[in-house]
């Protein structure tokens, strides 16, 4: 069996604040394999985003081990092992959509020709072909978030880390982007870590659902999804889907009871 792409063992993280220590993560153990789509779900403040930021080398655990592609997260970050999509699109308003996507490629020193080819390719991947010369304010919120995903994909990292990217969007747009994200995942075969507050979103998107407890964040359940890789939206009405959603809800409830 291949080594996991991401492996956490006995992971703890305590923040030092002016009001005293804040225990954010406690004894987190998890393996993510190549090609997995893993959703992290739990109550607000449970450490979902903190765990994602640890994977990205943006936070440093205080105990335990964490590896990304077999190396410490800081080294993986320097090796450009992942793309990161934040809750807000974070596009620079004075740059065109193409200019925003090119920015990391410019910083990394890609040639102009390579930049142009990559921008064209990722815009097609996120169904934004033809919008390269538009500015962010000319796009809807959903389109801006797709442009943000395109930027994270531009340098072709194997791992995509997504911190609640659709949380601020209305349900209809969110459903559409969920469908598009699954199609994108199938085409690119990326390994995806995805933070969400939505049970239906977690169940619909994931091969593995990680349920977390209130702070300090612990993993209360890891659900391997039996759903097929091809998932039309109406799969959410199936008995299998509803059963998984109930298990997620039970895991969230159990986490509160254990607190």
VEXVOKOL-279260 format. One line per 5 residues: number of its first residue (from 1); their letters; for each residue x, y, z of C-alpha. Coordinates in nm, 3 decimals, always signed. Each point is the difference from the previous one (the first is absolute). Layout:
N
NUM	A	X,Y,Z; ...
This chain:
259
1	XXXXX	+0.000,+0.000,+0.000; +0.126,+0.351,-0.083; +0.096,+0.235,+0.281; -0.268,+0.257,+0.091; +0.027,+0.343,-0.164
6	XXXXX	-0.080,+0.167,+0.334; +0.053,-0.170,+0.339; -0.073,+0.145,+0.344; +0.094,-0.192,+0.314; -0.073,+0.118,+0.354
11	XXXXX	-0.034,+0.358,-0.127; -0.055,+0.270,+0.263; -0.003,+0.377,-0.035; -0.030,+0.253,+0.280; -0.002,+0.372,-0.079
16	XXXXX	+0.149,+0.243,+0.250; -0.223,+0.305,+0.039; -0.016,+0.299,+0.235; -0.292,-0.172,+0.174; +0.194,-0.323,+0.049
21	XXXXX	+0.055,-0.315,-0.206; -0.266,-0.116,-0.250; +0.004,-0.374,-0.070; -0.106,-0.013,-0.368; +0.081,-0.361,-0.102
26	XXXXX	+0.034,-0.312,+0.217; +0.145,-0.340,-0.096; -0.097,+0.019,-0.369; +0.082,-0.315,-0.197; -0.082,-0.020,-0.370
31	XXXXX	+0.129,-0.134,-0.331; -0.097,+0.145,-0.337; +0.086,-0.205,-0.307; +0.071,+0.108,-0.355; -0.319,+0.100,-0.182
36	XXXXX	-0.214,+0.022,+0.316; -0.261,+0.275,+0.034; -0.007,+0.058,+0.377; -0.249,+0.237,+0.164; +0.047,+0.133,+0.353
41	XXXXX	-0.322,+0.085,+0.181; -0.066,+0.114,+0.354; -0.138,+0.292,+0.204; +0.144,+0.350,-0.034; +0.335,+0.035,+0.176
46	XXXXX	+0.068,-0.376,+0.008; +0.336,+0.027,-0.180; -0.098,-0.103,-0.356; +0.171,+0.299,-0.159; +0.288,-0.021,+0.249
51	XXXXX	+0.063,-0.361,-0.107; -0.009,+0.103,-0.367; +0.245,+0.283,+0.074; +0.230,-0.249,+0.175; +0.002,-0.211,-0.318
56	XXXXX	+0.089,+0.314,-0.195; +0.286,+0.088,+0.235; -0.182,+0.319,+0.106; -0.033,-0.115,+0.364; +0.249,-0.206,+0.201
61	XXXXX	-0.127,-0.285,+0.220; +0.128,-0.010,+0.357; +0.011,-0.383,+0.019; -0.027,-0.304,-0.224; +0.108,-0.042,-0.362
66	XXXXX	-0.141,+0.115,-0.332; +0.138,-0.080,-0.345; -0.107,+0.113,-0.346; +0.144,-0.207,-0.287; +0.227,-0.162,+0.259
71	XXXXX	+0.156,+0.330,+0.111; -0.075,+0.265,+0.266; -0.273,+0.245,-0.112; +0.247,+0.294,-0.021; +0.214,-0.197,-0.247
76	XXXXX	-0.310,-0.106,-0.194; -0.102,+0.367,-0.023; +0.342,+0.096,-0.139; -0.029,-0.292,-0.245; -0.338,+0.142,-0.114
81	XXXXX	-0.176,-0.324,+0.088; -0.343,+0.160,+0.038; -0.232,+0.277,-0.114; -0.210,+0.178,+0.265; -0.349,+0.145,-0.049
86	XXXXX	-0.120,+0.236,+0.275; -0.355,+0.078,+0.117; +0.004,+0.326,-0.196; +0.119,+0.001,-0.361; +0.274,+0.250,+0.088
91	XXXXX	+0.043,+0.129,-0.357; +0.189,+0.325,-0.054; -0.255,+0.248,-0.142; +0.257,+0.183,-0.214; +0.105,-0.320,-0.178
96	XXXXX	-0.204,-0.178,-0.264; -0.112,-0.357,+0.065; +0.291,-0.119,-0.216; +0.235,+0.231,+0.191; -0.116,-0.141,+0.334
101	XXXXX	+0.055,-0.356,-0.118; +0.344,+0.090,-0.142; +0.120,+0.159,+0.325; +0.138,-0.316,+0.168; +0.148,-0.109,-0.335
106	XXXXX	+0.178,+0.336,-0.033; +0.137,-0.034,+0.356; +0.118,-0.356,-0.076; +0.180,+0.116,-0.316; -0.198,-0.185,-0.267
111	XXXXX	+0.062,+0.124,-0.355; -0.260,+0.229,-0.163; -0.093,-0.278,-0.244; -0.044,-0.253,+0.281; -0.207,+0.250,+0.199
116	XXXXX	-0.231,+0.060,-0.295; -0.047,-0.373,-0.063; -0.073,-0.073,+0.367; -0.246,+0.288,+0.036; -0.191,-0.115,-0.307
121	XXXXX	-0.007,-0.360,+0.124; -0.122,+0.072,+0.355; -0.264,+0.248,-0.120; -0.141,-0.280,-0.214; +0.016,-0.239,+0.296
126	XXXXX	-0.219,+0.230,+0.213; -0.229,+0.093,-0.290; +0.121,+0.361,-0.023; +0.147,-0.006,-0.352; -0.041,+0.344,-0.155
131	XXXXX	+0.009,+0.188,+0.333; +0.377,+0.052,+0.016; -0.019,+0.376,-0.070; -0.291,+0.069,+0.236; +0.057,+0.158,+0.340
136	XXXXX	-0.123,-0.165,+0.324; -0.278,+0.257,+0.049; -0.145,-0.104,-0.336; -0.053,-0.359,+0.123; -0.257,-0.148,+0.238
141	XXXXX	+0.110,-0.137,+0.339; -0.010,-0.356,-0.130; +0.210,+0.089,-0.305; +0.253,+0.181,+0.218; +0.035,-0.310,+0.217
146	XXXXX	+0.054,-0.213,-0.312; +0.273,+0.244,-0.106; +0.156,-0.045,+0.346; -0.003,-0.379,-0.054; +0.158,+0.051,-0.344
151	XXXXX	+0.281,+0.202,+0.163; +0.062,-0.283,+0.249; +0.012,-0.251,-0.287; +0.225,+0.206,-0.227; +0.334,-0.145,+0.115
156	XXXXX	-0.143,-0.354,-0.005; +0.058,-0.109,+0.360; -0.123,-0.349,+0.085; -0.188,+0.117,+0.311; -0.280,+0.256,+0.019
161	XXXXX	-0.089,+0.136,+0.347; -0.335,+0.182,+0.012; -0.121,+0.195,+0.305; -0.380,+0.026,-0.027; +0.020,+0.154,-0.347
166	XXXXX	-0.377,-0.001,-0.065; -0.123,+0.098,+0.347; -0.103,+0.354,-0.095; -0.190,-0.100,-0.316; -0.372,-0.064,-0.034
171	XXXXX	-0.124,-0.358,-0.015; -0.067,-0.011,-0.375; +0.348,+0.130,-0.089; +0.154,-0.226,+0.263; -0.171,-0.310,-0.148
176	XXXXX	+0.128,+0.093,-0.347; +0.356,+0.051,+0.126; -0.013,-0.328,+0.192; -0.084,-0.177,-0.327; +0.278,+0.183,-0.182
181	XXXXX	+0.253,-0.075,+0.276; -0.074,-0.373,-0.023; +0.049,+0.014,-0.377; +0.326,+0.192,+0.048; +0.120,-0.256,+0.256
186	XXXXX	-0.082,-0.288,-0.237; +0.190,+0.168,-0.287; +0.310,+0.103,+0.199; +0.021,-0.289,+0.253; +0.121,+0.245,+0.267
191	XXXXX	+0.000,-0.087,+0.368; -0.242,+0.245,+0.164; -0.040,+0.113,+0.362; -0.325,+0.196,+0.040; -0.135,+0.184,+0.306
196	XXXXX	-0.378,+0.043,+0.023; -0.284,+0.064,+0.248; -0.254,-0.166,-0.229; -0.090,-0.366,+0.056; -0.155,-0.045,-0.351
201	XXXXX	+0.308,+0.161,-0.160; +0.239,-0.225,+0.194; -0.195,-0.315,-0.090; -0.049,+0.095,-0.364; +0.364,+0.087,-0.071
206	XXXXX	+0.209,-0.240,+0.203; +0.161,-0.339,-0.017; +0.079,+0.045,+0.371; -0.178,+0.219,+0.257; +0.190,+0.103,+0.313
211	XXXXX	-0.232,+0.101,+0.286; +0.155,+0.223,+0.266; -0.101,+0.087,+0.357; -0.027,+0.344,+0.161; +0.331,+0.151,+0.113
216	XXXXX	+0.244,-0.148,+0.065; -0.057,-0.154,-0.342; +0.008,-0.379,+0.002; -0.109,-0.239,-0.273; -0.319,-0.174,+0.118
221	XXXXX	-0.065,-0.198,-0.320; +0.155,-0.070,-0.341; -0.261,-0.114,-0.251; +0.113,-0.175,-0.319; -0.272,+0.084,-0.252
226	XXXXX	-0.159,-0.291,-0.188; -0.149,+0.237,-0.259; +0.114,-0.042,-0.363; +0.253,+0.248,-0.143; -0.261,+0.121,-0.253
231	XXXXX	-0.252,+0.196,+0.208; -0.295,+0.186,-0.150; -0.158,+0.250,+0.241; -0.309,-0.216,+0.043; +0.215,-0.264,+0.172
236	XXXXX	-0.073,+0.213,+0.308; -0.351,-0.149,+0.005; +0.130,-0.358,+0.017; -0.026,-0.214,+0.313; +0.379,-0.052,-0.001
241	XXXXX	+0.069,+0.376,-0.003; -0.250,+0.064,+0.281; +0.154,-0.279,+0.207; +0.349,+0.154,-0.028; -0.141,+0.345,+0.087
246	XXXXX	-0.160,-0.150,+0.314; +0.334,-0.152,+0.101; +0.172,+0.339,-0.044; -0.272,+0.167,+0.208; +0.032,-0.268,+0.269
251	XXXXX	+0.378,+0.052,+0.005; -0.042,+0.375,+0.046; -0.253,-0.058,+0.280; +0.230,-0.255,+0.170; +0.286,+0.249,-0.013
256	XXXX	-0.213,+0.256,+0.187; -0.108,-0.259,+0.257; +0.364,-0.102,+0.063; +0.104,+0.361,+0.047
